[in-house]
Amino acid sequence: MAKVIKIKKGLDINIVGKPQEVEVHAQPSTTYGVVPDHYPGLLPKLEVKVGDSVLAGTPVLFHKSFPEIKIVSPVSGKVIAINRGDKRKILSVEIAPEASIEYAPFSVETKGKSREELLGLLLSSGMFALLRQRPYDYLPNPTIIPRDIFVTANVTAPLTPKAQALFGDRVEDMQAAIDLLAKLTTGKVYVGIPAGSGFKLSNCEVIEVAGPHPAGNVGVLINHTAPVNKGDTVWTVSASELVIIGKFLRTGKTDFSKKVGIAGECVATRGIANVICGANVAELVKDKLVNDSAKKRIIDGDVLTGTMLTDEYAFMSPFSKVISVIPEGDDTHEMFGWAAPGFNKYSVSRSYPAFLMGKKEFSFDTRIRGGRRALIVSGEYDKVFPMDIYPEYLVRAIVSFDIDKMEERGIYEVAPEDFALCEFVDTSKLELQYLVRRALDMLYKEMN
């Protein structure tokens, strides 16, 4: 029987526009992009130039510090642009796809192979880049053997489809990937699943995680099973990416297609689409939006941790589970502002009477509703942070970049997504996820 973790701290945000569990058609993208910023810690170096022809699985980028780590093309076609930003930073490698995808050949026979050979297969095929490590929430260091590997097959973020809808029919692929990952660690593979979901998996320790968001975060799973201490290294992966690895191991094809939700108040046709990672996000949703004049924000990912679509950021991350579209809100004018009765407004502290009207969905836009203020120690982070860490004190150490205090207060155990709800409820309006990401980057440079 699976071990059960029940968390009480957290917050399920009931937002208008949840996706229906029906399949919706996604138009094939006219261009696909390989984006270095999708892979934290990557120091990208090009392996292709404009005009080169590539297959799905052909290396496009490699890591300067670890050249064996390859970032590969998700489709076959021709490289049509290498987009750069300030200081010639590589923003994306743009690929025009062929009508049908051709895959680079890989031998995926794993029987009798050593750990080094199995690791080499993941590295050369680009599958290794779907993993993360803690500390730092970076691409893993392939020269370090992880203490444990953690898989989260639980999805609790707002507007995101349930786990069963995203990968419930891919258990065979999950199992194939778990069997290989178990050979890459000296410890265990832990898999967190939704309570009562009934995923049947072996060669791992299955743990049911029940409770509000962020129950689906891998950080919660780690903290409640085998916390990361200084000197430890663990790998993490979401089941959405695990099934990509598993399908590769079963078929030899670097097939980067996955199910993602298309949701949000501004989406008329909501549901679950089968999409190839790296697709142009605007093209995915252009025929599914509400036809009105309101300004909309398209988000690659969920509304708490996703990235806003811009000219520089146009392609879907391989780590996304949903494309969210919500009102921008900058053209909204409210009589009396915050002093209005607020019968339809959401409040964590129940400052508005909407909670008296029973459980309902709320309309959210992107307005911050206030400016930055001093860091107030109010205990509000702790109410939505279900890890054995004092988040407010850790944030104070992060702001001052006090390494000793950051280490004492759990910096090696967290990732930016763990502070998404803290950012949502924050009276001080601080960009906590940005602060945590910056601190992890600075700490990595300091320690390495």
Secondary structure as GFF3:
##gff-version 3
##sequence-region A 1 448
A	DSSP	beta_strand	3	6	.	.	.	ID=ss1
A	DSSP	beta_strand	32	34	.	.	.	ID=ss2
A	DSSP	three_ten_helix	36	38	.	.	.	ID=ss3
A	DSSP	beta_strand	44	46	.	.	.	ID=ss4
A	DSSP	beta_strand	53	54	.	.	.	ID=ss5
A	DSSP	beta_strand	59	63	.	.	.	ID=ss6
A	DSSP	beta_strand	70	72	.	.	.	ID=ss7
A	DSSP	beta_strand	77	84	.	.	.	ID=ss8
A	DSSP	three_ten_helix	86	88	.	.	.	ID=ss9
A	DSSP	beta_strand	90	97	.	.	.	ID=ss10
A	DSSP	alpha_helix	115	125	.	.	.	ID=ss11
A	DSSP	three_ten_helix	127	130	.	.	.	ID=ss12
A	DSSP	beta_strand	132	134	.	.	.	ID=ss13
A	DSSP	beta_strand	149	152	.	.	.	ID=ss14
A	DSSP	alpha_helix	163	167	.	.	.	ID=ss15
A	DSSP	alpha_helix	171	181	.	.	.	ID=ss16
A	DSSP	beta_strand	189	194	.	.	.	ID=ss17
A	DSSP	beta_strand	205	210	.	.	.	ID=ss18
A	DSSP	alpha_helix	218	225	.	.	.	ID=ss19
A	DSSP	beta_strand	234	238	.	.	.	ID=ss20
A	DSSP	alpha_helix	239	251	.	.	.	ID=ss21
A	DSSP	beta_strand	257	263	.	.	.	ID=ss22
A	DSSP	beta_strand	271	276	.	.	.	ID=ss23
A	DSSP	alpha_helix	281	285	.	.	.	ID=ss24
A	DSSP	beta_strand	296	300	.	.	.	ID=ss25
A	DSSP	beta_strand	307	308	.	.	.	ID=ss26
A	DSSP	beta_strand	322	327	.	.	.	ID=ss27
A	DSSP	three_ten_helix	337	339	.	.	.	ID=ss28
A	DSSP	three_ten_helix	353	357	.	.	.	ID=ss29
A	DSSP	three_ten_helix	382	384	.	.	.	ID=ss30
A	DSSP	alpha_helix	391	400	.	.	.	ID=ss31
A	DSSP	alpha_helix	403	408	.	.	.	ID=ss32
A	DSSP	three_ten_helix	411	413	.	.	.	ID=ss33
A	DSSP	three_ten_helix	416	419	.	.	.	ID=ss34
A	DSSP	alpha_helix	420	425	.	.	.	ID=ss35
A	DSSP	alpha_helix	432	447	.	.	.	ID=ss36
###
